[in-house]
Amino acid sequence: MPLTCSPEPPSACGSGGTPGLRADIHPGVPVIAEIRGEIDIASASWLRETLLLAIGCHGPVVCVDLRGVTFLDCSGISALLATARRARLEGGRMQVISPSAPARRVIALLGLRDVLMSADEQAEPVTAVWPEGSI
């Protein structure tokens, strides 16, 4: 079920996101926030408000699914950190689940794996490289 109490998106945008970004909020424990698209300076404030509203409406235990994120910059990281802080202040926890390769890379480069991701999500994906002619 999509977000039932959503912030007003910018007037030029449709419901559920900003141009290039979509967030679907699924209530429950934990609340699941499925994010798709680019999280950049143009969309990060909308994302922050959406995630904070999800905490206010559905509780402070939130999993942010970033598998559909194609770009993540420092303003997007700031939105995620603000959400994590609010969840902690309200007695809960926010964690990133299923980060896409671009999101995982930025989180790792900034040294935020321990802050934003569970131990299970922190492991780098393994890709097999076979020496030529070995198969």
DSSP file (Angstrom, degrees, kcal/mol; ACC not computed):
  #  RESIDUE AA STRUCTURE BP1 BP2  ACC     N-H-->O    O-->H-N    N-H-->O    O-->H-N    TCO  KAPPA ALPHA  PHI   PSI    X-CA   Y-CA   Z-CA
    1    1 A M              0   0    0      0, 0.0     3,-0.1     0, 0.0    23,-0.0   0.000 360.0 360.0 360.0 126.0    0.0    0.0    0.0
    2    2 A P        -     0   0    0      0, 0.0    22,-0.1     0, 0.0    24,-0.1  -0.097 360.0 -57.8 -66.8 170.7    1.5    3.4   -1.0
    3    3 A L        -     0   0    0     20,-0.2     3,-0.3     1,-0.1    23,-0.1  -0.202  45.4-163.8 -51.1 130.4    2.1    6.2    1.4
    4    4 A T  S    S+     0   0    0      1,-0.3     2,-0.4    -3,-0.1    -1,-0.1   0.681  82.5  34.1 -95.5 -20.3   -1.2    7.3    3.0
    5    5 A C  S    S+     0   0    0     48,-0.0    -1,-0.3     2,-0.0    52,-0.1  -0.754  82.1 174.1-134.7  89.4   -0.2   10.7    4.3
    6    6 A S        -     0   0    0     -2,-0.4    44,-0.1    -3,-0.3     2,-0.1  -0.649  33.3-109.4-101.7 151.2    2.3   12.2    1.9
    7    7 A P        -     0   0    0      0, 0.0     9,-0.3     0, 0.0    -1,-0.1  -0.389  47.7 -92.1 -69.1 155.3    3.9   15.6    1.8
    8    8 A E        -     0   0    0      7,-0.1     3,-0.1    -2,-0.1     7,-0.0  -0.561  44.8-135.6 -67.0 119.4    2.8   17.9   -0.9
    9    9 A P        -     0   0    0      0, 0.0     9,-0.1     0, 0.0     6,-0.1  -0.336  40.9 -72.6 -70.2 161.9    5.2   17.4   -3.8
   10   10 A P    >   -     0   0    0      0, 0.0     3,-2.5     0, 0.0     7,-0.1  -0.211  51.3-109.6 -52.6 148.9    6.6   20.4   -5.6
   11   11 A S  T 3  S+     0   0    0      1,-0.3     0, 0.0    -3,-0.1     0, 0.0   0.747 116.9  55.1 -59.5 -26.9    3.9   22.0   -7.7
   12   12 A A  T 3  S+     0   0    0      2,-0.0    -1,-0.3     7,-0.0     2,-0.3   0.477 100.9  78.4 -83.0  -0.5    5.5   21.0  -11.0
   13   13 A C  S <  S-     0   0    0     -3,-2.5     5,-0.1     1,-0.1     3,-0.1  -0.739  76.3-121.5-112.8 155.3    5.6   17.3  -10.0
   14   14 A G    >   -     0   0    0     -2,-0.3     3,-1.0     1,-0.2     2,-0.1  -0.308  49.6 -72.3 -80.9 173.5    3.1   14.5   -9.8
   15   15 A S  T 3  S+     0   0    0      1,-0.2    -1,-0.2    -2,-0.1    -7,-0.1  -0.383 112.9  31.4 -66.2 142.6    2.1   12.6   -6.7
   16   16 A G  T 3  S-     0   0    0     -9,-0.3     7,-2.2    -3,-0.1     2,-0.3   0.431 118.9  -1.9  94.2  -0.5    4.7   10.2   -5.3
   17   17 A G  E <   -A   22   0A   0     -3,-1.0     5,-0.2     5,-0.2    -1,-0.1  -0.995  67.8 -92.8 173.9-175.4    7.9   11.9   -6.3
   18   18 A T  E >   -A   21   0A   0      3,-1.2     3,-2.7    -2,-0.3     2,-0.1  -0.742  68.5 -63.5-115.7 168.5    9.9   14.6   -8.0
   19   19 A P  T 3  S+     0   0    0      0, 0.0     3,-0.1     0, 0.0    -1,-0.1  -0.365 128.6  10.2 -55.7 124.4   11.1   14.5  -11.6
   20   20 A G  T 3  S+     0   0    0     -2,-0.1    18,-2.8     1,-0.1     2,-0.4   0.403 119.6  78.6  87.9  -2.1   13.6   11.6  -11.6
   21   21 A L  E <   -AB  18  37A   0     -3,-2.7    -3,-1.2    16,-0.3     2,-0.4  -0.998  49.9-178.7-143.0 137.2   12.8   10.2   -8.2
   22   22 A R  E     -AB  17  36A   0     14,-2.7    14,-2.7    -2,-0.4     2,-0.4  -0.996   5.2-167.8-133.9 140.3    9.9    8.1   -6.8
   23   23 A A  E     - B   0  35A   0     -7,-2.2     2,-0.5    -2,-0.4    12,-0.2  -0.992   1.3-170.3-129.5 124.9    9.3    6.9   -3.3
   24   24 A D  E     - B   0  34A   0     10,-2.5    10,-3.1    -2,-0.4     2,-0.5  -0.972  11.7-156.8-113.3 122.2    6.7    4.2   -2.3
   25   25 A I  E     - B   0  33A   0     -2,-0.5     8,-0.2     8,-0.2    -2,-0.0  -0.867   5.4-166.7-103.6 127.1    6.1    3.9    1.4
   26   26 A H  E     - B   0  32A   0      6,-3.2     6,-2.4    -2,-0.5   -23,-0.1  -0.930  19.2-137.1-115.6 106.6    4.7    0.6    2.7
   27   27 A P        +     0   0    0      0, 0.0     2,-0.3     0, 0.0     4,-0.1  -0.177  54.9  88.1 -61.4 154.8    3.5    0.9    6.3
   28   28 A G  S    S-     0   0    0     30,-0.2    33,-0.2    33,-0.1    -2,-0.0  -0.906  83.9 -37.7 148.6-171.0    4.3   -1.9    8.8
   29   29 A V  S    S+     0   0    0      1,-0.3     2,-0.1    -2,-0.3    33,-0.1  -0.914 137.4  24.6-124.3 103.3    7.0   -2.7   11.2
   30   30 A P  S    S-     0   0    0      0, 0.0     2,-0.3     0, 0.0    -1,-0.3   0.532  98.5-133.1 -82.3 163.9    9.4   -1.9    9.8
   31   31 A V  E     - c   0  62A   0     30,-3.0    32,-3.1    -2,-0.1     2,-0.5  -0.651  22.2-145.0 -71.4 134.1    8.1    0.8    7.4
   32   32 A I  E     -Bc  26  63A   0     -6,-2.4    -6,-3.2    -2,-0.3     2,-0.6  -0.932  13.0-167.7-108.5 124.4    9.6    0.0    4.0
   33   33 A A  E     -Bc  25  64A   0     30,-2.9    32,-2.7    -2,-0.5     2,-0.6  -0.935   6.2-160.0-111.2 109.2   10.5    3.0    1.7
   34   34 A E  E     -Bc  24  65A   0    -10,-3.1   -10,-2.5    -2,-0.6     2,-0.4  -0.807  11.3-167.2 -91.4 119.2   11.2    1.9   -1.8
   35   35 A I  E     +B   23   0A   0     30,-2.6    33,-0.9    -2,-0.6     2,-0.4  -0.906   8.1 179.4-112.5 132.9   13.2    4.6   -3.6
   36   36 A R  E     +Bc  22  68A   0    -14,-2.7   -14,-2.7    -2,-0.4     2,-0.3  -0.998  43.2  16.3-134.7 135.0   13.8    4.7   -7.4
   37   37 A G  E    S-Bc  21  69A   0     31,-2.7    33,-2.0    -2,-0.4    34,-1.0  -0.780  97.7 -18.0 114.4-154.8   15.7    7.2   -9.5
   38   38 A E  E     - c   0  71A   0    -18,-2.8     2,-0.8    -2,-0.3    34,-0.2  -0.814  43.7-160.2-100.3 126.4   18.2    9.9   -8.8
   39   39 A I  E     + c   0  72A   0     32,-3.0    34,-1.8    -2,-0.5    37,-0.4  -0.894  40.7 133.1-104.8 104.1   18.8   11.3   -5.4
   40   40 A D  S >> S-     0   0    0     -2,-0.8     4,-2.6    32,-0.2     3,-1.0  -0.671  73.4 -69.7-137.6-170.4   20.5   14.6   -5.9
   41   41 A I  T 34 S+     0   0    0      1,-0.3     4,-0.4    -2,-0.2    -2,-0.0   0.790 128.7  53.8 -60.3 -28.1   20.3   18.3   -4.8
   42   42 A A  T 34 S+     0   0    0      1,-0.1    -1,-0.3     2,-0.1     4,-0.2   0.765 122.6  25.2 -77.4 -25.2   17.1   18.7   -6.7
   43   43 A S  T <> S+     0   0    0     -3,-1.0     4,-2.3     2,-0.1    -2,-0.2   0.579  97.1  87.2-115.5 -13.3   15.3   15.8   -5.1
   44   44 A A  H  X S+     0   0    0     -4,-2.6     4,-2.9     1,-0.2     5,-0.2   0.870  88.3  51.4 -63.1 -39.8   17.0   15.3   -1.7
   45   45 A S  H  > S+     0   0    0     -4,-0.4     4,-2.3     2,-0.2    -1,-0.2   0.903 111.2  48.9 -66.5 -38.0   14.8   17.7    0.3
   46   46 A W  H  > S+     0   0    0      2,-0.2     4,-2.3     1,-0.2    -1,-0.2   0.921 112.4  48.8 -63.5 -42.9   11.6   16.1   -1.0
   47   47 A L  H  X S+     0   0    0     -4,-2.3     4,-2.8     2,-0.2     5,-0.2   0.928 110.0  51.2 -62.7 -45.0   13.0   12.7   -0.1
   48   48 A R  H  X S+     0   0    0     -4,-2.9     4,-2.7     1,-0.2     5,-0.2   0.939 112.0  46.4 -57.5 -48.8   14.0   13.8    3.4
   49   49 A E  H  X S+     0   0    0     -4,-2.3     4,-2.2     1,-0.2    -1,-0.2   0.884 112.5  50.9 -62.6 -38.9   10.5   15.3    4.0
   50   50 A T  H  X S+     0   0    0     -4,-2.3     4,-2.1     2,-0.2    -2,-0.2   0.929 113.1  44.5 -64.2 -45.8    8.9   12.1    2.7
   51   51 A L  H  X S+     0   0    0     -4,-2.8     4,-1.9     2,-0.2    -2,-0.2   0.892 113.6  50.0 -68.0 -39.3   10.9    9.8    4.9
   52   52 A L  H  X S+     0   0    0     -4,-2.7     4,-2.3    -5,-0.2    -1,-0.2   0.891 110.8  50.1 -66.0 -37.7   10.4   12.0    8.0
   53   53 A L  H  X S+     0   0    0     -4,-2.2     4,-2.7    -5,-0.2     5,-0.2   0.885 106.7  55.1 -66.1 -38.0    6.7   12.1    7.3
   54   54 A A  H  X S+     0   0    0     -4,-2.1     4,-2.8     2,-0.2     5,-0.4   0.899 108.6  48.8 -61.1 -39.7    6.7    8.3    7.0
   55   55 A I  H  X S+     0   0    0     -4,-1.9     4,-2.0     1,-0.2    -2,-0.2   0.934 112.8  47.8 -63.3 -45.4    8.4    8.1   10.5
   56   56 A G  H  < S+     0   0    0     -4,-2.3    -2,-0.2     1,-0.2    -1,-0.2   0.863 120.5  36.9 -63.4 -37.1    5.7   10.5   11.8
   57   57 A C  H  < S+     0   0    0     -4,-2.7    -2,-0.2     2,-0.1    -1,-0.2   0.845 133.2  19.6 -83.5 -36.4    2.8    8.5   10.3
   58   58 A H  H  < S-     0   0    0     -4,-2.8   -30,-0.2     1,-0.3    -3,-0.2   0.470 111.7 -88.3-122.5  -4.0    4.0    5.0   10.7
   59   59 A G     <  -     0   0    0     -4,-2.0    -1,-0.3    -5,-0.4    -2,-0.1  -0.294  40.3 -77.7 112.4 163.6    6.7    4.8   13.4
   60   60 A P  S    S+     0   0    0      0, 0.0    33,-1.3     0, 0.0     2,-0.7   0.251  95.2  94.1 -89.4  13.1   10.5    5.1   13.8
   61   61 A V  E     + d   0  93A   0     31,-0.3   -30,-3.0   -33,-0.2     2,-0.4  -0.898  56.8 166.3-105.9 107.9   11.6    1.7   12.5
   62   62 A V  E     -cd  31  94A   0     31,-2.6    33,-2.1    -2,-0.7     2,-0.5  -0.967  29.7-163.1-131.4 134.4   12.3    2.3    8.8
   63   63 A C  E     -cd  32  95A   0    -32,-3.1   -30,-2.9    -2,-0.4     2,-0.7  -0.980  14.4-154.8-112.2 124.3   14.1    0.3    6.0
   64   64 A V  E     -cd  33  96A   0     31,-2.7    33,-2.6    -2,-0.5     2,-0.7  -0.882   6.8-152.7-103.3 110.9   15.0    2.4    3.0
   65   65 A D  E     +cd  34  97A   0    -32,-2.7   -30,-2.6    -2,-0.7     3,-0.3  -0.742  18.8 174.5 -87.7 112.4   15.3    0.1   -0.1
   66   66 A L  E >   +     0   0A   0     31,-2.1     3,-1.9    -2,-0.7    34,-1.4   0.144  42.3 114.5-105.5  18.4   17.7    1.7   -2.5
   67   67 A R  E 3  S+     0   0A   0     30,-0.3    -1,-0.2     1,-0.3    34,-0.2   0.789  80.8  48.4 -61.7 -25.6   17.9   -1.0   -5.1
   68   68 A G  E 3  S+c   36   0A   0    -33,-0.9   -31,-2.7    -3,-0.3     2,-0.5   0.297  82.6 116.9 -96.4   9.9   16.3    1.3   -7.7
   69   69 A V  E <   +c   37   0A   0     -3,-1.9    34,-0.4   -33,-0.3   -31,-0.2  -0.677  36.0 178.9 -84.0 125.3   18.6    4.3   -7.1
   70   70 A T  E    S+     0   0A   0    -33,-2.0     2,-0.3    -2,-0.5   -32,-0.2   0.611  70.2  19.8 -99.2 -16.0   20.6    5.2  -10.1
   71   71 A F  E     -c   38   0A   0    -34,-1.0   -32,-3.0     2,-0.0     2,-0.3  -0.978  58.7-178.9-154.7 140.2   22.5    8.2   -8.6
   72   72 A L  E     +c   39   0A   0     -2,-0.3   -32,-0.2   -34,-0.2     2,-0.2  -0.959   8.9 177.1-143.8 122.3   23.2    9.3   -5.1
   73   73 A D    >>  -     0   0    0    -34,-1.8     4,-2.0    -2,-0.3     3,-0.6  -0.532  50.0 -82.5-114.9-173.7   25.1   12.5   -4.1
   74   74 A C  H 3> S+     0   0    0      1,-0.3     4,-2.3     2,-0.2     5,-0.1   0.792 126.4  57.1 -64.2 -28.7   26.0   14.2   -0.8
   75   75 A S  H 3> S+     0   0    0      2,-0.2     4,-1.7     1,-0.2    -1,-0.3   0.864 107.5  49.1 -69.8 -33.1   22.6   15.9   -0.5
   76   76 A G  H <> S+     0   0    0     -3,-0.6     4,-2.1   -37,-0.4    -2,-0.2   0.892 109.5  51.3 -68.6 -40.4   21.0   12.4   -0.7
   77   77 A I  H  X S+     0   0    0     -4,-2.0     4,-2.8     1,-0.2    -2,-0.2   0.912 107.9  53.6 -60.7 -42.1   23.3   11.1    1.9
   78   78 A S  H  X S+     0   0    0     -4,-2.3     4,-2.4     1,-0.2    -1,-0.2   0.899 107.2  50.9 -59.5 -41.5   22.3   14.1    4.1
   79   79 A A  H  X S+     0   0    0     -4,-1.7     4,-1.9     2,-0.2    -1,-0.2   0.902 111.7  47.5 -63.3 -41.0   18.7   13.2    3.7
   80   80 A L  H  X S+     0   0    0     -4,-2.1     4,-2.5     2,-0.2    -2,-0.2   0.905 112.2  49.1 -66.9 -41.4   19.4    9.6    4.7
   81   81 A L  H  X S+     0   0    0     -4,-2.8     4,-2.4     2,-0.2    -2,-0.2   0.885 109.8  51.7 -65.8 -38.2   21.4   10.8    7.7
   82   82 A A  H  X S+     0   0    0     -4,-2.4     4,-2.3     2,-0.2    -1,-0.2   0.894 111.2  48.3 -63.7 -39.7   18.6   13.2    8.8
   83   83 A T  H  X S+     0   0    0     -4,-1.9     4,-2.5     2,-0.2    -2,-0.2   0.918 111.2  49.6 -66.0 -43.9   16.1   10.3    8.6
   84   84 A A  H  X S+     0   0    0     -4,-2.5     4,-2.3     1,-0.2    -2,-0.2   0.903 111.3  50.0 -61.8 -41.3   18.4    8.0   10.6
   85   85 A R  H  X S+     0   0    0     -4,-2.4     4,-2.6     2,-0.2    -2,-0.2   0.930 111.1  47.9 -63.7 -45.8   18.8   10.7   13.3
   86   86 A R  H  X S+     0   0    0     -4,-2.3     4,-1.6     1,-0.2     6,-0.2   0.916 110.9  51.3 -62.1 -43.3   15.1   11.3   13.6
   87   87 A A  H  <>S+     0   0    0     -4,-2.5     5,-3.3     1,-0.2     3,-0.2   0.926 111.8  47.1 -60.4 -44.4   14.4    7.6   13.8
   88   88 A R  H ><5S+     0   0    0     -4,-2.3     3,-1.9     1,-0.2    -2,-0.2   0.915 109.1  53.9 -63.0 -43.3   17.0    7.2   16.6
   89   89 A L  H 3<5S+     0   0    0     -4,-2.6    -1,-0.2     1,-0.3    -2,-0.2   0.799 109.3  49.6 -62.3 -27.5   15.6   10.3   18.5
   90   90 A E  T 3<5S-     0   0    0     -4,-1.6    -1,-0.3    -3,-0.2    -2,-0.2   0.236 127.0 -98.5 -96.9  13.7   12.2    8.6   18.4
   91   91 A G  T < 5S+     0   0    0     -3,-1.9    -3,-0.2     1,-0.2    -2,-0.1   0.638  91.9  90.7  85.6  15.0   13.5    5.3   19.7
   92   92 A G      < -     0   0    0     -5,-3.3     2,-0.3    -6,-0.2   -31,-0.3  -0.262  65.4-116.5-120.5-152.5   13.8    3.5   16.4
   93   93 A R  E     -d   61   0A   0    -33,-1.3   -31,-2.6    -2,-0.1     2,-0.4  -0.983   6.8-154.0-156.2 141.3   16.2    2.9   13.7
   94   94 A M  E     +d   62   0A   0     -2,-0.3     2,-0.4   -33,-0.2   -31,-0.2  -0.970  21.9 174.5-114.3 133.7   16.6    3.6   10.0
   95   95 A Q  E     -d   63   0A   0    -33,-2.1   -31,-2.7    -2,-0.4     2,-0.4  -0.998  29.8-122.7-139.3 148.2   18.7    1.3    7.8
   96   96 A V  E     -de  64 117A   0     20,-4.1    22,-0.7    -2,-0.4     2,-0.3  -0.692  30.5-169.6 -83.5 134.2   19.4    1.1    4.1
   97   97 A I  E     +d   65   0A   0    -33,-2.6   -31,-2.1    -2,-0.4   -30,-0.3  -0.935  60.0   3.4-123.9 151.4   18.6   -2.3    2.5
   98   98 A S  S    S-     0   0    0     -2,-0.3    -1,-0.2   -33,-0.2     2,-0.1   0.866  77.7-164.1  47.5  52.3   19.4   -3.6   -1.0
   99   99 A P        -     0   0    0      0, 0.0   -32,-0.2     0, 0.0    -1,-0.2  -0.408  17.0-121.0 -67.7 140.6   21.5   -0.6   -2.1
  100  100 A S     >  -     0   0    0    -34,-1.4     4,-3.1    -2,-0.1     5,-0.3  -0.233  34.6 -97.3 -67.0 167.9   22.2   -0.4   -5.8
  101  101 A A  H  > S+     0   0    0      1,-0.2     4,-2.3     2,-0.2     5,-0.2   0.915 124.9  48.3 -58.0 -45.2   25.8   -0.4   -6.9
  102  102 A P  H  > S+     0   0    0      0, 0.0     4,-1.9     0, 0.0    -1,-0.2   0.915 115.1  44.9 -63.2 -40.1   26.0    3.5   -7.2
  103  103 A A  H  > S+     0   0    0    -34,-0.4     4,-2.4   -37,-0.2     5,-0.2   0.925 112.9  50.5 -68.3 -44.0   24.4    3.9   -3.7
  104  104 A R  H  X S+     0   0    0     -4,-3.1     4,-2.5     1,-0.2     5,-0.2   0.903 109.6  52.3 -59.2 -41.9   26.6    1.2   -2.1
  105  105 A R  H  X S+     0   0    0     -4,-2.3     4,-2.9    -5,-0.3    -1,-0.2   0.931 110.9  45.0 -62.7 -47.6   29.7    2.9   -3.6
  106  106 A V  H  X S+     0   0    0     -4,-1.9     4,-1.9     2,-0.2    -1,-0.2   0.928 113.9  49.7 -64.0 -45.1   28.9    6.4   -2.2
  107  107 A I  H  <>S+     0   0    0     -4,-2.4     5,-2.6     1,-0.2     6,-0.4   0.914 114.8  45.1 -59.9 -43.0   28.0    5.0    1.2
  108  108 A A  H ><5S+     0   0    0     -4,-2.5     3,-1.5    -5,-0.2    -2,-0.2   0.924 110.3  52.9 -67.6 -44.7   31.2    3.0    1.3
  109  109 A L  H 3<5S+     0   0    0     -4,-2.9    -1,-0.2     1,-0.3    -2,-0.2   0.833 110.6  48.4 -61.2 -32.4   33.4    5.8    0.0
  110  110 A L  T 3<5S-     0   0    0     -4,-1.9    -1,-0.3    -5,-0.2    -2,-0.2   0.471 112.8-119.9 -86.9  -2.0   32.1    8.1    2.8
  111  111 A G  T < 5S+     0   0    0     -3,-1.5     3,-0.2    -4,-0.3    -3,-0.2   0.829  75.0 127.0  70.1  32.2   32.6    5.5    5.5
  112  112 A L     >< +     0   0    0     -5,-2.6     4,-2.7    -6,-0.2     5,-0.4   0.231  28.3 106.1-107.7  13.1   28.9    5.3    6.4
  113  113 A R  H  > S+     0   0    0     -6,-0.4     4,-2.5     1,-0.2    -1,-0.2   0.932  83.8  47.7 -58.0 -45.8   28.3    1.6    6.1
  114  114 A D  H  4 S+     0   0    0     -3,-0.2    -1,-0.2     1,-0.2    -2,-0.1   0.804 116.3  45.2 -65.6 -27.9   28.1    1.1    9.9
  115  115 A V  H  4 S+     0   0    0     -3,-0.2    -2,-0.2    -4,-0.1    -1,-0.2   0.878 127.0  23.3 -82.3 -40.2   25.8    4.1   10.2
  116  116 A L  H  < S+     0   0    0     -4,-2.7   -20,-4.1   -21,-0.1     2,-0.3   0.645 114.5  56.6-105.5 -17.6   23.4    3.4    7.4
  117  117 A M  B  < S-e   96   0A   0     -4,-2.5   -20,-0.1    -5,-0.4     2,-0.1  -0.880  72.7-119.5-125.1 150.0   23.5   -0.4    6.7
  118  118 A S     >  -     0   0    0    -22,-0.7     4,-1.1    -2,-0.3     3,-0.3  -0.331  40.2-103.3 -73.3 165.5   23.0   -3.6    8.7
  119  119 A A  H  > S+     0   0    0      1,-0.2     4,-0.6     2,-0.2     3,-0.4   0.870 122.8  55.0 -58.7 -38.0   25.9   -6.0    8.9
  120  120 A D  H  4 S+     0   0    0      1,-0.2     3,-0.4     2,-0.2    -1,-0.2   0.867 109.8  46.1 -63.9 -36.2   24.3   -8.3    6.3
  121  121 A E  H  4 S+     0   0    0     -3,-0.3    -1,-0.2     1,-0.2    -2,-0.2   0.650  98.4  72.6 -81.2 -15.9   24.0   -5.4    3.8
  122  122 A Q  H  < S+     0   0    0     -4,-1.1    -1,-0.2    -3,-0.4    -2,-0.2   0.758  70.7 102.1 -74.5 -24.1   27.6   -4.2    4.4
  123  123 A A  S  < S-     0   0    0     -4,-0.6     3,-0.1    -3,-0.4    -3,-0.0  -0.364  79.0-118.5 -63.0 134.1   29.2   -7.1    2.6
  124  124 A E        -     0   0    0      1,-0.1    -1,-0.1    -2,-0.1     2,-0.1  -0.484  35.3-101.6 -68.9 141.4   30.4   -6.2   -0.9
  125  125 A P        -     0   0    0      0, 0.0     2,-0.5     0, 0.0    -1,-0.1  -0.417  37.4-128.7 -64.2 140.6   28.7   -8.2   -3.6
  126  126 A V        -     0   0    0     -2,-0.1     2,-0.5    -3,-0.1    -3,-0.0  -0.779  22.7-170.6 -95.1 131.3   31.0  -11.0   -4.9
  127  127 A T        -     0   0    0     -2,-0.5     2,-0.3     2,-0.0     0, 0.0  -0.987  20.8-129.8-120.9 129.7   31.5  -11.3   -8.6
  128  128 A A        -     0   0    0     -2,-0.5     2,-0.5     2,-0.0    -2,-0.0  -0.588  18.6-167.5 -79.4 133.8   33.3  -14.3  -10.0
  129  129 A V        -     0   0    0     -2,-0.3    -2,-0.0     0, 0.0    -1,-0.0  -0.972   7.8-160.1-121.6 114.8   36.2  -13.7  -12.3
  130  130 A W        -     0   0    0     -2,-0.5     3,-0.1     1,-0.0     5,-0.1  -0.790  23.0-114.3 -97.4 133.3   37.4  -16.8  -14.1
  131  131 A P    >   -     0   0    0      0, 0.0     3,-2.1     0, 0.0     4,-0.3  -0.349  48.5 -87.9 -61.0 145.2   40.8  -16.9  -15.7
  132  132 A E  T 3  S+     0   0    0      1,-0.3     0, 0.0     2,-0.1     0, 0.0  -0.309 112.4  12.7 -58.7 132.4   40.7  -17.2  -19.4
  133  133 A G  T 3  S+     0   0    0     -3,-0.1    -1,-0.3     1,-0.0    -3,-0.0   0.476  93.4 111.2  82.1   4.0   40.5  -20.8  -20.6
  134  134 A S    <         0   0    0     -3,-2.1    -2,-0.1     1,-0.2    -1,-0.0   0.636 360.0 360.0 -85.6 -12.0   39.7  -22.3  -17.2
  135  135 A I              0   0    0     -4,-0.3    -1,-0.2    -5,-0.1    -3,-0.1   0.399 360.0 360.0-110.4 360.0   36.1  -23.2  -18.0
